[in-house]
């Protein structure tokens, strides 16, 4: 017999690049705005993933302008989570975008 290079197929891992530590996977921080159905038409909007430097109570106070009640809950896995009564996803997202634009604008001017 002749020398044949036999290549045994190996398992292909499509997530190998994502699992690498130096790939930068997971470096983006996202703010998650979710809705949870309670009972019937009642719902609860949760906001998580804000930076720890922000004052959650001050953000909650500003979010209460949307005629809803809310609270800040400490979760062992997720950290601090803002909970608001009702479906406030659109209001929260527009508020956070406006605040982030203002923060970026001030940091640009004063840097």
N, CA and C atoms as a LAMMPS dump frame, in Angstrom:
ITEM: TIMESTEP
0
ITEM: NUMBER OF ATOMS
333
ITEM: BOX BOUNDS ff ff ff
-5.0000000000000000e+02 5.0000000000000000e+02
-5.0000000000000000e+02 5.0000000000000000e+02
-5.0000000000000000e+02 5.0000000000000000e+02
ITEM: ATOMS id mol type element x y z
1 1 1 N 0.822 -1.176 0
2 1 2 C 0 0 0
3 1 3 C 0.864 1.237 0
4 2 1 N 0.304 2.281 -0.516
5 2 2 C 1.031 3.543 -0.558
6 2 3 C 0.679 4.382 0.662
7 3 1 N 1.55 5.369 0.907
8 3 2 C 1.283 6.256 2.03
9 3 3 C 0.16 7.222 1.646
10 4 1 N -0.924 7.096 2.319
11 4 2 C -2.06 7.989 2.098
12 4 3 C -2.228 8.867 3.327
13 5 1 N -2.449 10.137 3.055
14 5 2 C -2.742 11.027 4.169
15 5 3 C -4.229 10.932 4.466
16 6 1 N -4.507 10.293 5.532
17 6 2 C -5.894 10.135 5.925
18 6 3 C -6.228 11.244 6.908
19 7 1 N -7.231 12.003 6.559
20 7 2 C -7.674 13.069 7.444
21 7 3 C -8.995 12.661 8.07
22 8 1 N -8.961 12.598 9.352
23 8 2 C -10.169 12.251 10.076
24 8 3 C -10.927 13.547 10.349
25 9 1 N -12.187 13.63 9.96
26 9 2 C -12.933 14.867 10.202
27 9 3 C -13.109 15.1 11.703
28 10 1 N -12.888 16.328 12.071
29 10 2 C -13.048 16.69 13.48
30 10 3 C -14.327 17.489 13.63
31 11 1 N -14.757 17.586 14.836
32 11 2 C -15.976 18.338 15.107
33 11 3 C -15.702 19.829 14.912
34 12 1 N -16.566 20.466 14.197
35 12 2 C -16.433 21.896 13.937
36 12 3 C -17.235 22.657 14.991
37 13 1 N -16.584 23.589 15.643
38 13 2 C -17.244 24.397 16.662
39 13 3 C -17.482 25.795 16.094
40 14 1 N -18.738 26.125 15.732
41 14 2 C -18.995 27.443 15.151
42 14 3 C -18.86 28.58 16.159
43 15 1 N -18.86 28.249 17.447
44 15 2 C -18.772 29.275 18.477
45 15 3 C -17.382 29.371 19.092
46 16 1 N -16.401 28.787 18.441
47 16 2 C -15.045 28.799 18.991
48 16 3 C -14.502 30.215 19.082
49 17 1 N -14.775 31.038 18.083
50 17 2 C -14.297 32.418 18.121
51 17 3 C -14.994 33.212 19.218
52 18 1 N -16.254 32.947 19.443
53 18 2 C -17.003 33.685 20.459
54 18 3 C -16.567 33.289 21.86
55 19 1 N -16.084 32.058 22.023
56 19 2 C -15.661 31.598 23.339
57 19 3 C -14.245 32.026 23.696
58 20 1 N -13.504 32.512 22.722
59 20 2 C -12.134 32.943 22.992
60 20 3 C -12.151 34.169 23.891
61 21 1 N -11.234 34.208 24.83
62 21 2 C -11.213 35.304 25.808
63 21 3 C -10.786 36.622 25.177
64 22 1 N -9.929 36.582 24.196
65 22 2 C -9.43 37.815 23.607
66 22 3 C -10.285 38.301 22.436
67 23 1 N -11.414 37.649 22.171
68 23 2 C -12.22 38.038 21.019
69 23 3 C -13.067 39.27 21.282
70 24 1 N -13.238 39.642 22.535
71 24 2 C -14.043 40.807 22.855
72 24 3 C -15.522 40.491 22.899
73 25 1 N -15.88 39.227 22.934
74 25 2 C -17.28 38.859 22.992
75 25 3 C -17.846 39.247 24.354
76 26 1 N -18.995 39.829 24.33
77 26 2 C -19.641 40.226 25.571
78 26 3 C -19.144 41.542 26.131
79 27 1 N -18.369 42.293 25.371
80 27 2 C -17.862 43.557 25.89
81 27 3 C -18.892 44.669 25.767
82 28 1 N -19.876 44.507 24.886
83 28 2 C -20.918 45.521 24.756
84 28 3 C -21.905 45.349 25.898
85 29 1 N -22.281 46.473 26.455
86 29 2 C -23.246 46.433 27.531
87 29 3 C -24.581 46.885 26.985
88 30 1 N -25.573 46.058 27.148
89 30 2 C -26.899 46.344 26.652
90 30 3 C -27.829 46.662 27.812
91 31 1 N -28.77 47.533 27.558
92 31 2 C -29.843 47.808 28.508
93 31 3 C -31.049 47.035 28.011
94 32 1 N -31.58 46.171 28.862
95 32 2 C -32.713 45.341 28.489
96 32 3 C -33.989 45.939 29.064
97 33 1 N -34.936 46.206 28.19
98 33 2 C -36.252 46.698 28.592
99 33 3 C -37.239 45.605 28.233
100 34 1 N -37.841 45.01 29.257
101 34 2 C -38.73 43.87 29.029
102 34 3 C -40.08 44.119 29.667
103 35 1 N -41.055 43.364 29.2
104 35 2 C -42.389 43.417 29.789
105 35 3 C -42.742 42.023 30.285
106 36 1 N -43.356 41.985 31.459
107 36 2 C -43.8 40.719 32.038
108 36 3 C -45.295 40.814 32.263
109 37 1 N -46.03 39.835 31.766
110 37 2 C -47.465 39.8 32.011
111 37 3 C -47.719 39.308 33.426
112 38 1 N -48.581 39.996 34.116
113 38 2 C -48.975 39.555 35.457
114 38 3 C -50.262 38.768 35.336
115 39 1 N -51.366 39.355 35.651
116 39 2 C -52.636 38.654 35.517
117 39 3 C -53.598 39.516 34.71
118 40 1 N -54.237 38.913 33.753
119 40 2 C -55.163 39.649 32.911
120 40 3 C -54.45 40.677 32.047
121 41 1 N -54.867 41.932 32.163
122 41 2 C -54.261 42.994 31.379
123 41 3 C -53.132 43.686 32.121
124 42 1 N -52.828 43.264 33.311
125 42 2 C -51.775 43.904 34.106
126 42 3 C -50.406 43.46 33.608
127 43 1 N -49.48 44.408 33.558
128 43 2 C -48.133 44.083 33.104
129 43 3 C -47.109 44.858 33.919
130 44 1 N -45.876 44.455 33.791
131 44 2 C -44.773 45.025 34.539
132 44 3 C -43.612 45.221 33.57
133 45 1 N -43.051 46.426 33.535
134 45 2 C -41.906 46.716 32.675
135 45 3 C -40.646 46.687 33.527
136 46 1 N -39.637 45.943 33.087
137 46 2 C -38.376 45.87 33.82
138 46 3 C -37.257 46.458 32.97
139 47 1 N -36.35 47.169 33.637
140 47 2 C -35.191 47.782 32.984
141 47 3 C -33.961 47.279 33.72
142 48 1 N -33.068 46.628 33.003
143 48 2 C -31.842 46.13 33.628
144 48 3 C -30.668 46.378 32.702
145 49 1 N -29.483 46.412 33.278
146 49 2 C -28.269 46.572 32.485
147 49 3 C -27.741 47.99 32.464
148 50 1 N -28.314 48.879 33.262
149 50 2 C -27.77 50.236 33.336
150 50 3 C -26.435 50.209 34.069
151 51 1 N -25.611 51.193 33.819
152 51 2 C -24.307 51.238 34.477
153 51 3 C -24.473 51.434 35.977
154 52 1 N -23.536 50.918 36.716
155 52 2 C -23.616 50.992 38.172
156 52 3 C -23.372 52.4 38.696
157 53 1 N -22.759 53.266 37.877
158 53 2 C -22.492 54.637 38.316
159 53 3 C -23.768 55.459 38.405
160 54 1 N -24.802 55.054 37.659
161 54 2 C -26.033 55.83 37.636
162 54 3 C -26.802 55.63 38.935
163 55 1 N -27.497 56.665 39.334
164 55 2 C -28.364 56.588 40.5
165 55 3 C -29.715 56.047 40.05
166 56 1 N -30.001 54.821 40.421
167 56 2 C -31.229 54.175 39.984
168 56 3 C -32.46 54.882 40.55
169 57 1 N -32.354 55.398 41.752
170 57 2 C -33.498 56.085 42.351
171 57 3 C -33.817 57.383 41.622
172 58 1 N -32.801 58.099 41.15
173 58 2 C -33.046 59.325 40.393
174 58 3 C -33.651 59.005 39.027
175 59 1 N -33.173 57.94 38.391
176 59 2 C -33.748 57.525 37.11
177 59 3 C -35.198 57.108 37.309
178 60 1 N -35.47 56.377 38.389
179 60 2 C -36.837 55.958 38.679
180 60 3 C -37.741 57.168 38.912
181 61 1 N -37.219 58.156 39.61
182 61 2 C -38.003 59.365 39.87
183 61 3 C -38.361 60.058 38.56
184 62 1 N -37.441 60.116 37.609
185 62 2 C -37.723 60.723 36.311
186 62 3 C -38.673 59.861 35.482
187 63 1 N -38.581 58.545 35.626
188 63 2 C -39.461 57.666 34.864
189 63 3 C -40.891 57.694 35.388
190 64 1 N -41.08 58.107 36.622
191 64 2 C -42.426 58.181 37.185
192 64 3 C -43.237 59.322 36.578
193 65 1 N -42.608 60.158 35.741
194 65 2 C -43.336 61.205 35.022
195 65 3 C -44.341 60.615 34.04
196 66 1 N -44.209 59.344 33.711
197 66 2 C -45.089 58.691 32.756
198 66 3 C -46.342 58.148 33.416
199 67 1 N -46.696 58.7 34.571
200 67 2 C -47.909 58.321 35.304
201 67 3 C -47.925 56.837 35.642
202 68 1 N -46.835 56.356 36.201
203 68 2 C -46.775 54.968 36.632
204 68 3 C -45.972 54.91 37.925
205 69 1 N -46.198 53.884 38.684
206 69 2 C -45.435 53.68 39.908
207 69 3 C -44.307 52.698 39.599
208 70 1 N -43.282 52.706 40.43
209 70 2 C -42.159 51.813 40.187
210 70 3 C -41.309 51.637 41.412
211 71 1 N -40.371 50.731 41.305
212 71 2 C -39.464 50.441 42.398
213 71 3 C -38.144 49.916 41.844
214 72 1 N -37.106 49.968 42.67
215 72 2 C -35.807 49.405 42.321
216 72 3 C -35.638 48.132 43.141
217 73 1 N -35.412 47.017 42.456
218 73 2 C -35.299 45.714 43.096
219 73 3 C -33.867 45.227 42.956
220 74 1 N -33.309 44.689 44.022
221 74 2 C -31.965 44.108 43.995
222 74 3 C -32.081 42.617 43.714
223 75 1 N -31.567 42.183 42.575
224 75 2 C -31.603 40.778 42.181
225 75 3 C -30.211 40.194 42.364
226 76 1 N -30.092 38.992 42.923
227 76 2 C -28.744 38.428 43.145
228 76 3 C -27.976 38.149 41.855
229 77 1 N -28.658 37.794 40.767
230 77 2 C -27.976 37.494 39.508
231 77 3 C -27.849 38.716 38.604
232 78 1 N -28.889 39.531 38.542
233 78 2 C -28.948 40.623 37.57
234 78 3 C -28.536 41.964 38.144
235 79 1 N -28.376 42.073 39.433
236 79 2 C -28.048 43.352 40.048
237 79 3 C -29.313 44.152 40.275
238 80 1 N -29.211 45.468 40.141
239 80 2 C -30.373 46.309 40.359
240 80 3 C -31.246 46.347 39.106
241 81 1 N -32.544 46.202 39.324
242 81 2 C -33.517 46.183 38.234
243 81 3 C -34.612 47.19 38.579
244 82 1 N -34.954 48.036 37.612
245 82 2 C -36.051 48.984 37.792
246 82 3 C -37.325 48.314 37.298
247 83 1 N -38.367 48.325 38.141
248 83 2 C -39.663 47.77 37.765
249 83 3 C -40.688 48.894 37.72
250 84 1 N -41.442 48.946 36.628
251 84 2 C -42.477 49.963 36.451
252 84 3 C -43.802 49.284 36.173
253 85 1 N -44.885 49.892 36.65
254 85 2 C -46.209 49.341 36.394
255 85 3 C -46.647 49.696 34.983
256 86 1 N -47.251 48.741 34.307
257 86 2 C -47.783 48.965 32.966
258 86 3 C -46.748 48.745 31.885
259 87 1 N -47.2 48.883 30.653
260 87 2 C -46.318 48.722 29.498
261 87 3 C -45.673 50.077 29.199
262 88 1 N -44.458 50.274 29.674
263 88 2 C -43.743 51.546 29.531
264 88 3 C -42.519 51.407 28.64
265 89 1 N -42.48 50.383 27.791
266 89 2 C -41.283 50.129 26.987
267 89 3 C -40.929 51.301 26.079
268 90 1 N -41.914 51.839 25.391
269 90 2 C -41.644 52.929 24.455
270 90 3 C -41.206 54.183 25.205
271 91 1 N -41.883 54.499 26.304
272 91 2 C -41.521 55.674 27.099
273 91 3 C -40.112 55.554 27.671
274 92 1 N -39.773 54.379 28.195
275 92 2 C -38.456 54.17 28.789
276 92 3 C -37.366 54.252 27.734
277 93 1 N -37.608 53.649 26.574
278 93 2 C -36.572 53.664 25.538
279 93 3 C -36.319 55.077 25.022
280 94 1 N -37.368 55.863 24.794
281 94 2 C -37.148 57.235 24.329
282 94 3 C -36.48 58.078 25.407
283 95 1 N -36.851 57.863 26.664
284 95 2 C -36.224 58.597 27.763
285 95 3 C -34.74 58.276 27.853
286 96 1 N -34.387 56.988 27.79
287 96 2 C -32.979 56.603 27.919
288 96 3 C -32.155 57.097 26.733
289 97 1 N -32.724 57.083 25.534
290 97 2 C -31.99 57.591 24.365
291 97 3 C -31.727 59.079 24.527
292 98 1 N -32.713 59.839 24.981
293 98 2 C -32.531 61.275 25.187
294 98 3 C -31.482 61.547 26.254
295 99 1 N -31.506 60.784 27.328
296 99 2 C -30.535 60.978 28.407
297 99 3 C -29.129 60.631 27.938
298 100 1 N -28.987 59.562 27.179
299 100 2 C -27.664 59.154 26.7
300 100 3 C -27.112 60.194 25.726
301 101 1 N -27.962 60.761 24.874
302 101 2 C -27.511 61.806 23.955
303 101 3 C -27.033 63.023 24.735
304 102 1 N -27.742 63.379 25.789
305 102 2 C -27.339 64.52 26.62
306 102 3 C -26.021 64.239 27.323
307 103 1 N -25.849 63.029 27.838
308 103 2 C -24.6 62.671 28.53
309 103 3 C -23.428 62.712 27.566
310 104 1 N -23.614 62.177 26.37
311 104 2 C -22.538 62.197 25.375
312 104 3 C -22.215 63.632 24.966
313 105 1 N -23.238 64.464 24.818
314 105 2 C -23.037 65.853 24.433
315 105 3 C -22.248 66.605 25.498
316 106 1 N -22.596 66.413 26.783
317 106 2 C -21.865 67.083 27.861
318 106 3 C -20.421 66.578 27.961
319 107 1 N -20.235 65.273 27.791
320 107 2 C -18.876 64.745 27.874
321 107 3 C -18.025 65.25 26.703
322 108 1 N -18.639 65.483 25.551
323 108 2 C -17.917 66.007 24.397
324 108 3 C -17.518 67.468 24.624
325 109 1 N -18.436 68.241 25.19
326 109 2 C -18.164 69.668 25.413
327 109 3 C -17.097 69.872 26.485
328 110 1 N -17.186 69.134 27.567
329 110 2 C -16.296 69.358 28.701
330 110 3 C -15.03 68.534 28.668
331 111 1 N -14.782 67.822 27.591
332 111 2 C -13.535 67.055 27.526
333 111 3 C -12.5 67.738 26.663
